[in-house]
Amino acid sequence: MIRASIAISAVALFFVAALISSPAASAEVPMTTWGKPSLDGTWDFKSATPLSRPERWKDQEFLTETEVAEYEKAIREGRAARLATEGEVREGLDGQADVDVGYNSGFLELGSKLDASLRTSLIVDPPGGQMPAMKTRARERNKPYYEMQTQSPAGPEMRNLTDRCLIGFNNNPMRSGAYNNIMQIVQSQSHVAIQVEMVNDHRIVPTNSTSVNTVGIPASTRFWKGYSSGNWDGDTFVVTTTNFKQFAAPFGTGAAAVLTERFTRLDENTLEYEYTIEDPETYDVPWTARQQMRRTNDDVYEYACHEGNYSMPLVLRAARKLEKEGKTDKTWLPSWYKRRG
């Protein structure tokens, strides 16, 4: 009996030790003093996982760890090879694309690791991992914005919103871009402040908001970053954003666009970020993307978009020069928009 009791105790201790050392047991979520998960911290959201699922993985939602290692190795080797080739000519510059952007490779901070979920796309709904096709009428609605940028600009208002430093290209919703893929959250019981390094984009979101319709924001009132309201859904902070200005709504959406973001702290070093785009005037169905942000000790620096930036005055000087010469030119659309089309 004594020997059996010792054996049982040993087994029990084994399972207790296994539980303590398991990832689930160590994945404790930091909490605030008022009982909600802490979202505080600086978070890195750059990722090599594509937004939409590539054709090569069309029937595969997840990768194996071996496939992930091979894919990430291919990314590193491919970038090293391109840098070596470019360096022979222009020290890492990338032809017309660099002329459009004005940066060499030293300014870039591209994601080199896939999302920790090992998914083949950030889009999780629709289940196929593909962004729904944009409706024809939505393309027609957006067409003037792109056509305007093909023309010699009469003024800065004829350039896109990122050229004018009004909004960034990887925020609201947050998604991995060429650089500035860092976001900081400062949280209180009544508000959550969200700042993305890109263009110092910041929102101060109340944590007990009601819907936009009940707080009296008229449909005619529009904002570059939209109007955001927040609520806790259990341990997830949900931010709903509407009332975007024209051409500032995410992913080509329009006046009826609703962006819903969900922030869920998974553990000490992981923040799950999910966003849903809904606009029946643009897409037949809503679609959702999800990724895991990583905690970082990097600082969020000032994004002085116009400081020392000669792009806009040079663009306008070139346009005035063409006017004096009596010439017209409709090739001003940046190369990345051409590649999208």
Secondary structure, DSSP 8 states (H G I E B T S, - for coil): -HHHHHHHHHHHHHHHHHHHHSHHHH----B-TTSSB---EEEE---SS-SS--GGGTT-SB--HHHHHHHHHHHHHHHHHHHHHHHHHHTT--HHHHHHH---GGG-----S--TT-BS-SEEESTT-----B-HHHHHHHHHHHHHHHS--SSGGGS-TTTTTSS-SSTTTT---SS--EEEEEE-SSEEEEEETGGGEEEEEETB---HHHHT--TT--BTT-EEEEEEETTEEEEEEE-B-TTTSGGG--TT-EEEEEEEEEETTEEEEEEEEE-TTTBSS-EEEEEEEEE---------SSTT--HHHHHHHHHHHHHHTT------S-HHHHHH-
